[in-house]
Amino acid sequence: MKKPSARELPLVKRRIEALLEKTEANGCPAGEAAAALEKAEELVAKYGLDPGAFRWPPRPSTQFGSAASGPEAPRPPRASGPSRGKGIGRLAERLIIEHSDCTYAAIAAEVNRLIEGARASEKSVRWSASRMRRRGEDIANRRKNSD
């Protein structure tokens, strides 16, 4: 906790108030309003200010927060484990190793067939093979457009 100087205190308070004015009601996008509210909470905690001294807007109704307001508002729990991906890259890497005779286009087609919603391309499979080579794995080179 940093104690603001007498000269710095009014500037910090004005900055917090300006951040708290960034609301959806004032025309600010929900994500930006949520970020501004989070920054205001951070500054209040950093300088050890009284949260009750400020007028807190409702938290934007987005993935960034709930409808509660003020610095004590609970944060949504973070998802444990990876938050994105369907295993497309891992499957492509496994197929690259197991089927050294297949082209990148054939591997991409197989990935797309096995994983619903996958949009693997020859280029993305080639990139995966390149990444594997950089990690030191022995990957067979394939010609670009041959089957």
Backbone bond lengths (Angstrom), bond angles and torsions (degrees), N, CA, C in turn:
res aa  C-N    CA-C-N  psi(-1)  N-CA   C-N-CA  omega(-1)  CA-C   N-CA-C  phi
1 M - - - 1.455 - - 1.521 108.44 -
2 K 1.304 116.39 125.68 1.456 123.24 -179.64 1.525 108.45 -103.02
3 K 1.294 116.37 129.04 1.461 121.30 179.03 1.524 108.02 -88.10
4 P 1.347 118.54 119.65 1.469 119.73 -179.43 1.537 110.48 -72.81
5 S 1.325 115.00 147.33 1.462 119.68 176.83 1.528 108.73 -72.09
6 A 1.311 115.75 167.68 1.473 120.34 -179.30 1.524 110.49 -61.27
7 R 1.310 116.78 -34.12 1.463 120.85 179.37 1.531 111.42 -76.56
8 E 1.318 116.21 -31.87 1.451 121.91 -176.76 1.537 112.52 -80.96
9 L 1.321 118.17 -30.28 1.460 122.96 -174.42 1.531 113.99 -55.15
10 P 1.348 119.85 -48.62 1.474 118.39 179.24 1.532 112.68 -63.35
11 L 1.329 116.95 -33.65 1.469 120.31 178.90 1.529 110.75 -67.02
12 V 1.323 116.03 -42.09 1.463 120.43 179.68 1.529 109.71 -64.72
13 K 1.329 116.63 -44.33 1.468 120.16 179.73 1.524 111.36 -62.60
14 R 1.344 117.05 -40.69 1.471 119.92 178.22 1.521 111.11 -64.86
15 R 1.326 116.38 -37.93 1.469 119.47 179.86 1.533 109.90 -65.70
16 I 1.332 116.68 -42.23 1.467 120.31 178.97 1.525 109.97 -63.54
17 E 1.328 116.73 -44.01 1.467 120.38 179.59 1.522 111.43 -62.53
18 A 1.341 116.57 -39.00 1.466 120.21 177.98 1.525 110.49 -64.94
19 L 1.330 116.44 -40.13 1.463 119.85 177.69 1.529 110.97 -64.12
20 L 1.329 116.26 -38.88 1.464 120.00 -179.09 1.526 112.68 -71.27
21 E 1.328 117.51 -17.76 1.468 120.89 177.09 1.520 111.97 -80.81
22 K 1.324 117.52 -11.95 1.465 121.04 178.34 1.527 107.70 -80.93
23 T 1.321 114.95 90.83 1.467 120.65 -178.32 1.521 109.87 -127.08
24 E 1.299 115.19 164.81 1.468 120.19 175.87 1.526 110.36 -63.50
25 A 1.330 115.96 -34.36 1.466 120.26 179.45 1.529 111.39 -64.82
26 N 1.321 116.69 -27.63 1.465 121.04 178.20 1.526 111.97 -92.50
27 G 1.332 117.69 11.20 1.461 121.41 175.17 1.513 115.02 91.72
28 C 1.296 117.98 10.93 1.469 121.89 -179.50 1.536 109.13 -86.96
29 P 1.334 118.91 138.79 1.467 120.07 176.41 1.531 110.70 -60.24
30 A 1.321 116.77 150.69 1.466 121.79 -175.34 1.526 112.31 -57.39
31 G 1.310 117.54 -42.55 1.468 120.70 -179.63 1.513 112.33 -64.05
32 E 1.327 116.17 -42.41 1.459 120.39 179.19 1.525 110.62 -68.07
33 A 1.328 117.17 -39.31 1.463 120.84 178.41 1.527 110.42 -63.65
34 A 1.320 116.85 -40.70 1.462 120.89 178.85 1.526 110.79 -65.39
35 A 1.334 116.95 -40.91 1.461 120.71 179.05 1.526 110.83 -65.80
36 A 1.324 117.26 -39.85 1.460 121.07 179.15 1.528 110.49 -65.30
37 L 1.317 116.49 -41.05 1.463 120.58 179.02 1.529 110.48 -64.49
38 E 1.321 116.08 -41.71 1.460 120.72 178.24 1.529 111.17 -63.23
39 K 1.326 116.95 -41.37 1.466 121.21 178.73 1.524 110.75 -65.48
40 A 1.335 117.55 -39.29 1.463 121.22 177.82 1.530 109.93 -62.35
41 E 1.338 116.53 -43.26 1.464 120.35 177.85 1.525 110.73 -61.03
42 E 1.327 115.43 -41.28 1.466 121.08 179.63 1.537 111.16 -62.52
43 L 1.333 117.02 -43.66 1.468 120.57 -179.61 1.532 111.54 -67.43
44 V 1.317 117.42 -39.13 1.472 120.91 177.80 1.529 109.18 -60.30
45 A 1.333 116.60 -44.36 1.461 120.38 179.78 1.530 111.04 -68.65
46 K 1.333 116.87 -41.92 1.465 121.21 -177.26 1.525 111.54 -61.07
47 Y 1.325 117.05 -42.71 1.463 121.06 -176.52 1.528 112.81 -95.33
48 G 1.321 118.04 2.74 1.456 121.52 177.13 1.520 113.53 63.37
49 L 1.321 116.75 36.26 1.458 121.40 -179.38 1.522 110.60 -85.42
50 D 1.315 116.34 160.53 1.460 122.08 178.64 1.530 109.03 -80.37
51 P 1.345 118.06 117.48 1.465 120.00 179.85 1.526 112.35 -62.39
52 G 1.320 117.64 -26.61 1.453 121.46 179.72 1.522 113.26 -69.39
53 A 1.319 117.31 -12.05 1.462 121.35 -179.86 1.529 111.72 -80.15
54 F 1.325 116.98 -6.95 1.459 120.96 -177.65 1.521 110.00 -117.96
55 R 1.316 115.10 154.64 1.467 121.71 176.97 1.522 107.62 -95.12
56 W 1.327 116.63 108.13 1.461 122.23 -174.59 1.522 110.46 -89.49
57 P 1.328 117.58 127.33 1.474 120.64 177.00 1.524 109.72 -76.87
58 P 1.330 117.10 164.85 1.471 118.57 174.78 1.527 109.81 -64.49
59 R 1.307 115.09 145.43 1.466 120.33 179.41 1.530 108.23 -68.71
60 P 1.336 118.06 134.95 1.471 120.77 179.90 1.525 111.18 -57.56
61 S 1.306 115.43 142.56 1.467 120.61 -178.82 1.518 109.87 -85.64
62 T 1.318 116.04 71.87 1.460 122.18 178.72 1.507 108.09 -132.63
63 Q 1.301 115.64 -173.94 1.451 120.80 176.50 1.523 110.77 -65.36
64 F 1.329 118.10 -12.90 1.452 121.11 -176.98 1.513 113.55 -83.64
65 G 1.313 119.32 -14.53 1.449 118.43 -178.71 1.509 112.55 -173.19
66 S 1.324 114.28 -176.90 1.457 120.43 -179.53 1.517 109.45 -107.30
67 A 1.321 117.22 -168.57 1.453 120.90 -179.08 1.523 111.79 -85.01
68 A 1.330 119.20 -5.21 1.463 121.68 178.46 1.524 109.58 -72.46
69 S 1.326 117.19 161.78 1.455 119.31 179.43 1.514 109.97 -130.20
70 G 1.324 115.29 165.79 1.455 121.30 178.68 1.512 112.06 93.16
71 P 1.317 116.47 165.25 1.458 120.16 -174.99 1.521 114.61 -69.58
72 E 1.338 118.26 -16.64 1.453 120.21 -179.15 1.522 112.30 -88.19
73 A 1.319 118.30 2.06 1.461 121.98 -177.65 1.525 109.66 -61.76
74 P 1.327 117.31 136.77 1.464 119.55 -178.87 1.521 110.92 -69.84
75 R 1.315 114.91 145.78 1.463 120.75 177.84 1.521 108.79 -95.05
76 P 1.327 116.99 148.28 1.461 118.52 178.53 1.528 109.63 -66.34
77 P 1.327 117.87 144.57 1.461 119.88 -179.76 1.517 110.70 -67.03
78 R 1.341 115.02 145.72 1.458 119.62 177.39 1.521 109.45 -82.64
79 A 1.296 114.89 144.83 1.459 119.56 178.69 1.522 108.47 -71.27
80 S 1.309 116.60 137.87 1.448 119.16 177.56 1.521 108.22 -86.52
81 G 1.311 115.54 143.16 1.452 120.26 179.94 1.518 111.40 85.88
82 P 1.322 116.52 -174.83 1.461 119.63 -178.26 1.524 111.21 -65.88
83 S 1.331 115.75 139.81 1.453 119.55 -176.01 1.522 112.74 -95.33
84 R 1.314 117.25 -7.45 1.449 117.15 -179.90 1.515 109.71 -143.72
85 G 1.290 115.24 168.24 1.450 120.53 176.50 1.517 112.36 98.13
86 K 1.311 114.00 153.79 1.459 121.11 -179.23 1.518 109.75 -121.70
87 G 1.329 117.40 9.77 1.452 120.32 -177.46 1.510 112.75 87.23
88 I 1.322 116.27 16.25 1.467 120.90 -177.08 1.524 110.62 -63.06
89 G 1.321 116.42 -46.98 1.468 120.67 -178.53 1.514 112.26 -63.33
90 R 1.341 115.96 -43.27 1.465 119.51 179.62 1.521 111.47 -64.19
91 L 1.335 116.36 -40.64 1.459 119.80 178.17 1.524 110.24 -65.22
92 A 1.335 117.20 -43.00 1.467 120.44 179.10 1.528 110.27 -60.84
93 E 1.329 117.28 -43.46 1.468 120.29 179.40 1.527 111.04 -63.25
94 R 1.326 116.70 -41.43 1.469 119.94 178.87 1.530 110.95 -62.84
95 L 1.350 116.00 -42.57 1.472 119.67 179.90 1.522 111.32 -68.72
96 I 1.327 118.10 -34.41 1.469 121.33 177.44 1.520 109.71 -60.27
97 I 1.328 116.17 -42.36 1.469 120.35 -178.79 1.527 110.91 -73.35
98 E 1.333 117.00 -46.44 1.465 121.08 -174.94 1.522 113.66 -71.31
99 H 1.331 117.83 -30.96 1.469 121.24 -175.45 1.530 109.60 -120.95
100 S 1.309 115.46 72.06 1.470 119.74 -177.24 1.523 112.24 -68.11
101 D 1.341 117.76 -14.02 1.457 120.88 179.53 1.531 113.03 -90.25
102 C 1.336 118.41 -10.80 1.459 121.71 -179.04 1.521 111.71 -85.53
103 T 1.317 115.69 151.51 1.468 120.43 176.79 1.526 109.56 -81.21
104 Y 1.326 114.85 165.13 1.467 119.60 177.61 1.531 110.79 -63.28
105 A 1.326 117.50 -34.96 1.466 120.99 178.95 1.527 110.14 -65.03
106 A 1.333 117.20 -40.71 1.464 120.71 179.37 1.534 110.28 -67.29
107 I 1.322 116.94 -38.84 1.466 120.35 178.52 1.526 109.92 -66.11
108 A 1.333 117.36 -41.91 1.471 120.91 178.07 1.526 110.26 -61.06
109 A 1.329 117.21 -41.98 1.466 120.77 179.17 1.530 110.66 -63.78
110 E 1.316 117.03 -39.52 1.468 120.77 178.85 1.530 111.35 -67.19
111 V 1.323 117.32 -41.11 1.465 121.07 176.68 1.525 109.75 -60.46
112 N 1.319 116.96 -45.87 1.471 121.20 179.99 1.529 111.56 -64.06
113 R 1.315 116.78 -31.87 1.461 120.48 178.72 1.525 111.26 -73.02
114 L 1.340 116.90 -37.38 1.458 121.10 -174.73 1.528 114.16 -83.43
115 I 1.327 117.31 -28.33 1.465 120.34 -177.57 1.521 109.07 -116.22
116 E 1.336 115.01 117.26 1.458 120.88 -179.70 1.531 110.17 -63.12
117 G 1.315 116.46 130.16 1.462 121.46 178.11 1.519 114.26 85.04
118 A 1.315 117.43 -1.78 1.471 120.32 179.26 1.521 109.82 -70.77
119 R 1.322 115.53 144.87 1.462 120.72 177.44 1.521 109.55 -129.82
120 A 1.314 116.02 49.67 1.458 120.51 178.98 1.522 108.97 -68.09
121 S 1.319 115.12 145.36 1.462 120.34 177.94 1.521 108.48 -126.25
122 E 1.313 115.03 168.03 1.467 120.08 176.46 1.529 109.69 -56.16
123 K 1.316 115.72 -40.84 1.468 120.84 -178.67 1.533 111.25 -65.31
124 S 1.333 117.89 -41.60 1.467 119.94 -179.08 1.526 111.03 -68.13
125 V 1.326 117.96 -35.55 1.464 121.21 177.31 1.527 109.44 -69.41
126 R 1.321 117.08 -39.30 1.463 121.10 177.05 1.528 110.03 -61.76
127 W 1.335 116.47 -40.05 1.457 121.09 178.09 1.532 110.29 -63.90
128 S 1.325 117.40 -41.25 1.463 121.00 177.91 1.526 110.64 -61.50
129 A 1.328 117.00 -42.06 1.463 120.92 178.86 1.527 110.30 -64.24
130 S 1.317 116.67 -40.48 1.461 120.74 178.09 1.526 110.75 -62.48
131 R 1.322 116.26 -42.61 1.467 120.98 178.67 1.526 110.65 -63.35
132 M 1.319 116.34 -38.68 1.465 120.29 178.58 1.526 110.06 -64.94
133 R 1.333 117.14 -40.28 1.472 120.35 178.03 1.532 110.88 -63.43
134 R 1.339 116.62 -40.07 1.474 120.30 178.43 1.527 111.21 -63.44
135 R 1.330 116.01 -30.92 1.469 119.72 177.27 1.522 111.60 -77.97
136 G 1.326 117.53 -5.53 1.456 121.50 176.87 1.516 114.85 98.29
137 E 1.318 118.45 7.32 1.463 120.79 178.84 1.523 109.30 -79.02
138 D 1.327 116.00 144.54 1.461 121.67 -179.21 1.528 108.76 -87.39
139 I 1.324 115.71 103.28 1.459 122.30 -176.86 1.524 108.54 -114.17
140 A 1.328 115.99 133.31 1.462 120.40 178.45 1.530 109.90 -70.74
141 N 1.335 116.81 138.14 1.463 121.28 175.84 1.520 109.14 -75.49
142 R 1.315 116.13 144.60 1.460 122.29 179.47 1.524 108.53 -125.70
143 R 1.319 114.85 146.95 1.462 117.11 174.62 1.503 108.41 -74.80
144 K 1.335 117.08 146.30 1.451 123.51 -171.70 1.519 114.36 -59.45
145 N 1.311 120.31 -52.06 1.463 121.69 -171.61 1.525 113.55 -116.56
146 S 1.296 118.74 32.52 1.464 118.40 179.46 1.511 110.42 -109.44
147 D 1.299 117.43 149.02 1.468 122.79 177.21 1.457 108.58 -109.26
